[in-house]
Amino acid sequence: MKLLFLGDIVGRAARDAIVADLPGLRERLGLDFVIVNGENAAGGFGITAQICNDLFDAGVDAVTLGNHAWDQREALVHIEREPRLIRPINFPKGTPGRGASLLETASGERVLVINAMGRVFMDPLDDPFSAIEREIDSCPLGEVADAIVVDFHGEATSEKMAMGHFCDGRASFVVGTHSHVPTADAQILPGGTAYQTDAGMCGDYDSVIGMEKEEPISRFLSKIPRGRFTPALGPATLCGVYVEIEPGTGLALRIEPVRVGGRLKQTLPTISE
């Protein structure tokens, strides 16, 4: 199975880039499944039903969220009826939506997508480790699920790394989101789980983590908000991770970073015929 995960979508420039580039990427890489983190897709804050549907129409199979999950109020309703839209699993009991979803590829392979949020320098949600363990135990890799992907939305690299090793051998791929900067540590852990601390963002990198520079710089200088954060609208880089997964075991065979368009150095995996 060939899988692509794209990091946090920040605003319209990133959405437009995904709509333009993802169909070609699916064909070029022979992708079976595509996941994106969409928690900053609507003007940098949350996601709407229309944006979610536009992403699915472009070839996305699942959308994960994070700490901005509810910034657009309509998401509270849309998430109840859309199983491909997944919020952090460790929100309190009774929160709308689901923190994991077992989805199928076009060829019928079953992919369990889990979203969780870290607690270091983040909102104090329920324990993400025990929540993920319960989900994996109820849908084991190689038995119920052909692949398991964990989007761990967190601030601290240590917490993300701990989650990777915690899931090693029990998940196909653990990837961090939230910090909007791609890390250089793509690897397969000893137990066979692919891992990268942060996928980076899909957005304009001539910015402050995807936002126009002036307001963030002003706040750092004065500590006084002078306006709204607004997404930068320059050419977007699609940042993410490509993973190949072994049939039967569901463990990773290969992991490669992906960067397409915009300002960053471009990289795509070479796919043999």
C-alpha positions as CSV (number, residue, x, y, z in Angstrom):
1,M,0.0,0.0,0.0
2,K,1.3,3.5,-0.9
3,L,0.1,6.3,1.4
4,L,0.6,10.0,1.4
5,F,0.2,12.2,4.5
6,L,0.1,16.0,4.0
7,G,0.7,18.3,6.9
8,D,-1.5,21.2,8.2
9,I,-3.3,23.0,5.4
10,V,-3.0,26.8,6.1
11,G,-5.6,28.9,4.2
12,R,-6.6,29.3,0.6
13,A,-3.2,29.1,-1.0
14,A,-2.7,25.7,0.4
15,R,-6.1,24.5,-0.5
16,D,-5.7,25.7,-4.1
17,A,-2.3,23.9,-4.3
18,I,-3.8,20.6,-3.1
19,V,-6.7,20.9,-5.6
20,A,-4.2,21.6,-8.4
21,D,-1.4,19.1,-7.5
22,L,-2.9,16.2,-5.7
23,P,-4.5,14.4,-8.7
24,G,-1.2,14.4,-10.4
25,L,0.6,13.2,-7.3
26,R,-1.8,10.3,-6.8
27,E,-1.1,9.2,-10.4
28,R,2.7,9.8,-10.3
29,L,3.2,8.0,-6.9
30,G,0.5,5.4,-7.4
31,L,-1.1,6.3,-4.2
32,D,-3.7,4.1,-2.5
33,F,-4.7,6.5,0.3
34,V,-4.2,10.2,1.1
35,I,-4.6,11.8,4.5
36,V,-4.4,15.6,5.2
37,N,-4.5,17.6,8.4
38,G,-7.2,20.3,7.8
39,E,-7.4,22.1,11.1
40,N,-6.1,25.4,9.7
41,A,-7.8,25.1,6.3
42,A,-10.5,27.8,6.8
43,G,-8.6,31.1,6.9
44,G,-6.0,29.5,9.2
45,F,-8.6,28.5,11.8
46,G,-10.7,25.3,11.6
47,I,-12.5,23.7,8.7
48,T,-15.9,24.0,7.0
49,A,-18.1,21.4,5.3
50,Q,-17.4,23.0,1.9
51,I,-13.6,22.9,2.3
52,C,-13.8,19.4,3.6
53,N,-15.8,18.3,0.5
54,D,-13.5,20.2,-1.8
55,L,-10.5,18.2,-0.4
56,F,-12.4,14.9,-0.9
57,D,-13.2,15.9,-4.5
58,A,-9.4,16.6,-5.0
59,G,-8.5,13.0,-4.0
60,V,-8.1,13.2,-0.2
61,D,-9.4,10.1,1.6
62,A,-9.4,11.3,5.2
63,V,-9.0,14.7,7.0
64,T,-7.6,15.0,10.5
65,L,-7.9,17.9,12.9
66,G,-6.3,19.3,16.1
67,N,-6.6,22.2,18.5
68,H,-8.5,24.4,16.0
69,A,-11.1,21.7,15.3
70,W,-14.0,23.7,16.5
71,D,-13.1,27.3,15.3
72,Q,-15.7,27.0,12.6
73,R,-18.9,26.2,14.4
74,E,-20.4,24.2,11.5
75,A,-17.7,21.6,12.0
76,L,-19.6,20.5,15.1
77,V,-22.5,19.4,12.9
78,H,-20.6,18.2,9.8
79,I,-18.2,15.9,11.8
80,E,-21.2,13.9,13.1
81,R,-22.2,12.9,9.5
82,E,-18.8,12.6,7.9
83,P,-16.7,9.6,9.0
84,R,-13.7,10.8,6.9
85,L,-13.4,13.9,9.1
86,I,-11.5,12.9,12.3
87,R,-10.9,14.9,15.4
88,P,-8.5,14.1,18.3
89,I,-9.5,10.9,20.0
90,N,-8.6,12.3,23.5
91,F,-11.3,15.0,23.6
92,P,-13.6,14.5,26.5
93,K,-16.4,11.9,26.3
94,G,-19.5,13.4,24.5
95,T,-17.5,15.6,22.1
96,P,-19.0,15.4,18.6
97,G,-17.5,13.2,16.0
98,R,-14.9,10.4,16.2
99,G,-11.2,10.2,17.0
100,A,-10.6,7.2,14.8
101,S,-12.2,5.8,11.6
102,L,-11.7,2.6,9.7
103,L,-11.8,3.5,6.0
104,E,-11.2,1.6,2.8
105,T,-9.0,2.1,-0.2
106,A,-10.4,1.7,-3.7
107,S,-9.1,-1.8,-3.7
108,G,-10.7,-2.7,-0.4
109,E,-7.7,-2.4,2.0
110,R,-8.7,-1.2,5.5
111,V,-6.9,1.8,6.9
112,L,-7.5,2.9,10.5
113,V,-6.8,6.6,10.9
114,I,-6.3,7.8,14.4
115,N,-6.0,11.5,15.4
116,A,-4.8,12.5,18.9
117,M,-3.5,15.7,20.5
118,G,-0.5,16.1,22.8
119,R,-0.8,17.6,26.3
120,V,2.7,19.3,26.6
121,F,2.2,23.1,26.0
122,M,-1.3,22.3,24.7
123,D,-4.8,22.1,26.1
124,P,-5.0,19.5,29.0
125,L,-7.1,16.8,27.3
126,D,-7.4,13.2,28.3
127,D,-4.4,10.9,28.1
128,P,-3.6,10.4,24.4
129,F,-1.4,7.3,25.0
130,S,-4.1,5.2,26.7
131,A,-6.7,6.4,24.2
132,I,-4.6,5.3,21.2
133,E,-3.8,2.0,22.9
134,R,-7.4,1.2,23.4
135,E,-8.1,2.0,19.7
136,I,-5.2,-0.1,18.4
137,D,-6.1,-3.0,20.7
138,S,-9.7,-3.0,19.4
139,C,-8.6,-2.9,15.7
140,P,-5.2,-4.7,15.6
141,L,-2.8,-4.2,12.7
142,G,-2.6,-7.1,10.3
143,E,-5.9,-8.5,11.6
144,V,-8.7,-6.0,11.5
145,A,-6.7,-3.2,9.8
146,D,-4.3,-3.5,6.9
147,A,-2.7,-0.2,7.9
148,I,-2.9,2.1,11.0
149,V,-1.9,5.7,10.7
150,V,-1.6,8.0,13.8
151,D,-1.6,11.8,13.4
152,F,-0.3,13.1,16.7
153,H,-1.0,16.8,16.9
154,G,1.4,18.2,19.4
155,E,3.8,21.0,20.3
156,A,6.7,19.0,22.0
157,T,9.0,16.9,19.9
158,S,9.7,14.7,22.9
159,E,6.0,13.8,23.3
160,K,5.8,13.1,19.6
161,M,8.9,10.9,19.7
162,A,7.5,9.0,22.7
163,M,4.3,8.4,20.9
164,G,6.2,7.0,17.9
165,H,8.1,4.5,20.1
166,F,4.9,3.7,22.1
167,C,3.2,2.6,18.8
168,D,6.2,0.9,17.3
169,G,5.3,-2.4,15.8
170,R,1.6,-1.8,16.4
171,A,1.0,1.0,13.8
172,S,2.1,1.5,10.2
173,F,2.9,5.2,10.5
174,V,3.1,7.8,13.3
175,V,3.4,11.4,12.1
176,G,3.4,14.7,14.1
177,T,1.5,17.8,13.0
178,H,1.0,21.3,14.5
179,S,4.4,23.0,14.4
180,H,4.1,23.7,10.6
181,V,7.8,23.0,10.0
182,P,8.9,19.7,8.4
183,T,11.5,17.7,10.4
184,A,14.4,15.8,8.9
185,D,14.0,12.6,10.9
186,A,11.9,10.4,8.6
187,Q,12.7,6.8,9.6
188,I,11.4,3.3,10.2
189,L,11.6,2.5,13.9
190,P,13.0,-0.9,15.1
191,G,9.5,-2.5,15.3
192,G,8.6,-1.5,11.8
193,T,6.6,1.7,12.3
194,A,7.4,4.6,10.0
195,Y,7.8,7.9,11.9
196,Q,8.4,11.6,11.3
197,T,8.2,14.1,14.1
198,D,6.4,16.7,12.0
199,A,5.1,16.6,8.5
200,G,5.3,20.4,8.1
201,M,2.5,22.5,6.7
202,C,0.9,23.0,3.3
203,G,1.1,26.8,2.9
204,D,3.2,29.8,2.0
205,Y,6.6,29.5,3.8
206,D,7.3,33.3,3.2
207,S,5.4,33.7,6.5
208,V,5.3,33.0,10.2
209,I,4.1,29.4,10.3
210,G,1.7,30.2,7.4
211,M,0.5,33.6,8.6
212,E,1.3,37.0,7.1
213,K,4.4,38.2,8.9
214,E,3.5,41.6,10.1
215,E,1.0,40.8,12.9
216,P,3.0,38.0,14.5
217,I,6.2,40.1,14.4
218,S,4.3,43.0,16.0
219,R,3.0,40.9,18.8
220,F,6.4,39.5,19.6
221,L,7.8,43.1,19.7
222,S,4.9,44.7,21.7
223,K,2.9,41.9,23.2
224,I,-0.2,43.9,21.9
225,P,-2.6,42.4,19.3
226,R,-3.1,45.0,16.6
227,G,-5.1,42.9,14.1
228,R,-6.0,39.4,13.1
229,F,-3.7,36.6,12.0
230,T,-4.4,36.0,8.3
231,P,-2.9,33.3,6.1
232,A,-0.1,34.2,3.7
233,L,-1.3,34.0,0.1
234,G,2.0,33.4,-1.8
235,P,2.9,30.2,-3.6
236,A,2.3,27.2,-1.3
237,T,4.6,24.3,-0.6
238,L,2.8,21.0,-0.1
239,C,4.7,19.3,2.7
240,G,4.1,15.7,3.8
241,V,5.4,12.2,4.0
242,Y,5.2,9.2,1.6
243,V,5.0,5.7,3.1
244,E,5.0,2.2,1.6
245,I,3.3,-0.5,3.7
246,E,3.8,-4.2,3.5
247,P,0.8,-6.3,2.8
248,G,-0.1,-8.8,5.5
249,T,1.9,-7.3,8.3
250,G,0.9,-3.6,7.8
251,L,4.4,-2.5,8.8
252,A,6.4,0.1,6.9
253,L,8.8,-0.8,4.1
254,R,9.8,2.8,3.1
255,I,9.3,6.4,4.2
256,E,10.3,9.5,2.3
257,P,9.6,13.2,2.8
258,V,7.5,15.1,0.2
259,R,7.8,18.8,-0.7
260,V,6.1,20.2,-3.8
261,G,5.9,23.8,-5.0
262,G,6.6,27.1,-3.2
263,R,9.9,28.1,-1.6
264,L,11.3,25.0,0.0
265,K,13.7,22.5,-1.7
266,Q,11.6,20.1,-3.7
267,T,11.6,16.4,-3.0
268,L,9.5,13.5,-4.2
269,P,10.2,9.8,-3.9
270,T,11.4,7.9,-7.0
271,I,8.9,5.2,-7.9
272,S,10.2,2.3,-9.9
273,E,8.0,0.8,-12.6
